[in-house]
Amino acid sequence: MSKEGLKDSFEAMIDLAYILLYELKKLIYPLLLKVKQ
């Protein structure tokens, strides 16, 4: 595997992680608000 390919796949993984975290936050935030009430 070339360095460029490795860098690209690493960046793609980071992008995916950010999207997952964002989606999780959207799901978890309302649940946390419900629990606090």
PyMOL commands that place a pseudoatom at each C-alpha (Angstrom):
pseudoatom trace, name=CA, resn=MET, resi=1, chain=A, elem=C, hetatm=0, pos=[0.000, 0.000, 0.000]
pseudoatom trace, name=CA, resn=SER, resi=2, chain=A, elem=C, hetatm=0, pos=[1.369, 3.402, -0.963]
pseudoatom trace, name=CA, resn=LYS, resi=3, chain=A, elem=C, hetatm=0, pos=[1.707, 6.315, 1.434]
pseudoatom trace, name=CA, resn=GLU, resi=4, chain=A, elem=C, hetatm=0, pos=[-0.835, 8.345, -0.524]
pseudoatom trace, name=CA, resn=GLY, resi=5, chain=A, elem=C, hetatm=0, pos=[-3.412, 5.550, -0.432]
pseudoatom trace, name=CA, resn=LEU, resi=6, chain=A, elem=C, hetatm=0, pos=[-2.861, 5.077, 3.276]
pseudoatom trace, name=CA, resn=LYS, resi=7, chain=A, elem=C, hetatm=0, pos=[-3.323, 8.803, 3.902]
pseudoatom trace, name=CA, resn=ASP, resi=8, chain=A, elem=C, hetatm=0, pos=[-6.514, 8.859, 1.847]
pseudoatom trace, name=CA, resn=SER, resi=9, chain=A, elem=C, hetatm=0, pos=[-8.038, 5.905, 3.669]
pseudoatom trace, name=CA, resn=PHE, resi=10, chain=A, elem=C, hetatm=0, pos=[-7.029, 7.401, 7.019]
pseudoatom trace, name=CA, resn=GLU, resi=11, chain=A, elem=C, hetatm=0, pos=[-8.740, 10.690, 6.143]
pseudoatom trace, name=CA, resn=ALA, resi=12, chain=A, elem=C, hetatm=0, pos=[-11.810, 8.792, 4.963]
pseudoatom trace, name=CA, resn=MET, resi=13, chain=A, elem=C, hetatm=0, pos=[-11.938, 6.961, 8.299]
pseudoatom trace, name=CA, resn=ILE, resi=14, chain=A, elem=C, hetatm=0, pos=[-11.721, 10.270, 10.171]
pseudoatom trace, name=CA, resn=ASP, resi=15, chain=A, elem=C, hetatm=0, pos=[-14.538, 11.682, 8.035]
pseudoatom trace, name=CA, resn=LEU, resi=16, chain=A, elem=C, hetatm=0, pos=[-16.673, 8.633, 8.820]
pseudoatom trace, name=CA, resn=ALA, resi=17, chain=A, elem=C, hetatm=0, pos=[-15.913, 8.953, 12.528]
pseudoatom trace, name=CA, resn=TYR, resi=18, chain=A, elem=C, hetatm=0, pos=[-16.988, 12.601, 12.496]
pseudoatom trace, name=CA, resn=ILE, resi=19, chain=A, elem=C, hetatm=0, pos=[-20.244, 11.751, 10.719]
pseudoatom trace, name=CA, resn=LEU, resi=20, chain=A, elem=C, hetatm=0, pos=[-20.950, 8.931, 13.180]
pseudoatom trace, name=CA, resn=LEU, resi=21, chain=A, elem=C, hetatm=0, pos=[-20.265, 11.182, 16.175]
pseudoatom trace, name=CA, resn=TYR, resi=22, chain=A, elem=C, hetatm=0, pos=[-22.518, 13.866, 14.700]
pseudoatom trace, name=CA, resn=GLU, resi=23, chain=A, elem=C, hetatm=0, pos=[-25.360, 11.401, 14.128]
pseudoatom trace, name=CA, resn=LEU, resi=24, chain=A, elem=C, hetatm=0, pos=[-24.907, 9.908, 17.610]
pseudoatom trace, name=CA, resn=LYS, resi=25, chain=A, elem=C, hetatm=0, pos=[-25.054, 13.372, 19.165]
pseudoatom trace, name=CA, resn=LYS, resi=26, chain=A, elem=C, hetatm=0, pos=[-28.309, 14.084, 17.331]
pseudoatom trace, name=CA, resn=LEU, resi=27, chain=A, elem=C, hetatm=0, pos=[-29.752, 10.835, 18.707]
pseudoatom trace, name=CA, resn=ILE, resi=28, chain=A, elem=C, hetatm=0, pos=[-28.366, 11.042, 22.235]
pseudoatom trace, name=CA, resn=TYR, resi=29, chain=A, elem=C, hetatm=0, pos=[-28.985, 14.732, 22.930]
pseudoatom trace, name=CA, resn=PRO, resi=30, chain=A, elem=C, hetatm=0, pos=[-32.812, 14.490, 22.985]
pseudoatom trace, name=CA, resn=LEU, resi=31, chain=A, elem=C, hetatm=0, pos=[-32.553, 11.380, 25.167]
pseudoatom trace, name=CA, resn=LEU, resi=32, chain=A, elem=C, hetatm=0, pos=[-30.371, 13.232, 27.668]
pseudoatom trace, name=CA, resn=LEU, resi=33, chain=A, elem=C, hetatm=0, pos=[-32.850, 16.103, 27.748]
pseudoatom trace, name=CA, resn=LYS, resi=34, chain=A, elem=C, hetatm=0, pos=[-35.676, 13.649, 28.461]
pseudoatom trace, name=CA, resn=VAL, resi=35, chain=A, elem=C, hetatm=0, pos=[-33.724, 12.051, 31.299]
pseudoatom trace, name=CA, resn=LYS, resi=36, chain=A, elem=C, hetatm=0, pos=[-32.982, 15.417, 32.927]
pseudoatom trace, name=CA, resn=GLN, resi=37, chain=A, elem=C, hetatm=0, pos=[-36.635, 16.443, 33.033]
for i in range(1, 37): cmd.bond("trace and resi %d" % i, "trace and resi %d" % (i + 1))
show_as sticks, trace
zoom trace
